[in-house]
């Protein structure tokens, strides 16, 4: 679900959740916070709310997530606007482990060097394995609380 204010994003929910900050720019997505900025890659827990805080530093973009594998029983197509000077909040619970494709679903231009809108893509790794997630992010998990009962070996 997409919200215009963070206070509305989770409503009365008080359980664990993870926050991922997303910055769209020509021609990549930056994901925070980790031990460093991750370009076009982030990791999220399965079965817990993930709050994406989305904005842009240049032009309008559309942060759009889709299932990256065809064998998912729940097709995923969800997105939110990335607008300069404005934050949008997308809350989603990833239903199963796997790779999720991120793209810009709003034409945002071309570049003289061959880059452009079609290069504005990324990957979200959804996992129940907190150890694996920590390895992918260099030891610092995304901000928030991963459920302490999440299997760290599976």
C-alpha positions in Angstrom: 0.0 0.0 0.0 1.3 3.5 -0.9 1.0 6.4 1.6 1.8 10.0 1.6 2.9 10.2 5.2 5.0 7.9 7.3 2.6 8.0 10.2 -0.1 6.5 8.0 2.2 3.9 6.5 2.0 1.4 9.4 -1.2 2.6 11.0 -1.6 1.0 14.4 0.8 -1.9 13.6 3.3 -2.3 16.4 5.2 -5.4 15.4 8.7 -5.7 13.8 9.3 -3.9 10.5 12.2 -2.9 8.3 12.8 0.5 6.7 14.5 0.8 3.4 15.3 4.3 2.0 15.2 4.4 -1.8 16.6 7.2 -3.9 15.9 7.2 -7.6 18.2 9.0 -10.0 19.3 8.8 -13.6 20.2 5.9 -14.0 20.2 3.8 -10.8 18.4 3.1 -7.5 20.3 3.7 -4.2 19.2 1.7 -1.2 20.0 2.8 2.4 20.9 2.2 5.2 23.6 -0.4 5.1 27.2 0.0 6.0 27.4 1.8 2.7 24.9 2.8 -0.1 23.9 -0.2 -2.2 23.2 0.6 -5.8 20.5 -1.4 -7.4 20.5 -4.1 -4.6 18.9 -4.5 -1.2 17.8 -7.3 1.0 14.4 -7.6 2.9 12.8 -10.1 5.3 10.1 -12.5 4.2 6.7 -12.3 6.1 7.4 -8.9 7.8 6.3 -5.4 6.7 8.9 -3.5 4.8 8.5 0.3 4.6 10.2 1.8 1.5 10.8 5.5 1.9 11.1 6.6 -1.7 12.2 9.9 -3.3 14.2 11.2 -6.3 17.1 13.6 -6.7 16.5 14.6 -10.3 13.3 13.8 -12.2 10.1 11.8 -11.7 10.6 8.1 -11.4 8.3 5.2 -10.5 9.8 2.6 -8.1 8.2 -0.5 -9.4 8.6 -4.0 -8.0 7.8 -7.3 -9.7 8.5 -11.0 -9.0 11.7 -12.0 -10.8 10.8 -15.6 -11.2 7.8 -17.0 -13.0 7.0 -19.8 -10.5 5.7 -17.4 -7.8 2.1 -18.3 -7.0 1.4 -14.7 -6.1 2.3 -12.3 -9.0 3.7 -9.1 -7.7 3.4 -5.7 -9.4 3.5 -2.8 -7.0 5.0 0.7 -7.2 5.2 4.2 -5.9 6.2 7.6 -7.3 9.7 8.9 -6.7 9.5 12.7 -6.9 12.1 15.3 -6.2 11.4 17.1 -2.9 8.7 14.7 -1.8 8.7 11.3 0.0 6.3 8.5 -0.7 5.9 5.4 1.5 5.3 1.9 0.1 4.5 -0.8 2.7 4.8 -4.4 1.5 5.1 -7.9 3.1 7.1 -10.1 0.8 5.3 -13.5 0.7 8.2 -15.8 -0.1 12.0 -15.9 -0.5 13.4 -15.0 -3.9 14.5 -12.3 -6.2 12.3 -9.3 -7.0 13.0 -7.1 -10.0 13.0 -3.3 -9.5 12.5 -1.0 -12.5 11.4 2.5 -13.3 7.9 2.4 -14.6 7.8 6.1 -15.7 9.9 7.2 -18.6 12.6 9.4 -17.2 14.8 10.2 -20.2 17.9 9.1 -22.1 21.6 9.8 -21.9 24.1 10.5 -24.6 26.3 7.6 -23.6 23.7 4.9 -24.2 22.3 4.8 -20.7 18.8 5.9 -19.9 15.5 4.9 -18.6 15.9 1.2 -19.4 19.1 1.0 -17.2 17.2 2.1 -14.1 16.8 -1.4 -12.7 17.7 -3.2 -9.5 17.1 -6.4 -7.4 15.5 -7.0 -4.0 16.6 -10.2 -2.3 13.8 -11.4 0.0 15.1 -14.0 2.5 14.2 -15.6 5.8 17.9 -16.1 6.5 19.1 -13.2 8.6 22.8 -14.4 8.4 22.7 -14.4 4.6 21.0 -10.9 4.6 23.8 -9.6 6.9 26.5 -11.0 4.6 24.9 -9.3 1.6 24.8 -6.0 3.3 28.3 -6.1 4.7 27.2 -6.8 8.3 24.7 -4.0 8.8 21.1 -4.9 8.4 18.5 -2.5 7.0 17.1 -0.2 9.6 14.3 -1.6 11.7 13.7 -4.9 13.5 13.9 -8.3 11.8 11.8 -10.7 13.7 14.1 -12.5 16.2 12.3 -15.8 15.4 13.4 -15.7 11.8 15.4 -18.7 10.8 19.0 -17.6 10.6 20.2 -20.8 9.0 17.5 -21.5 6.3 
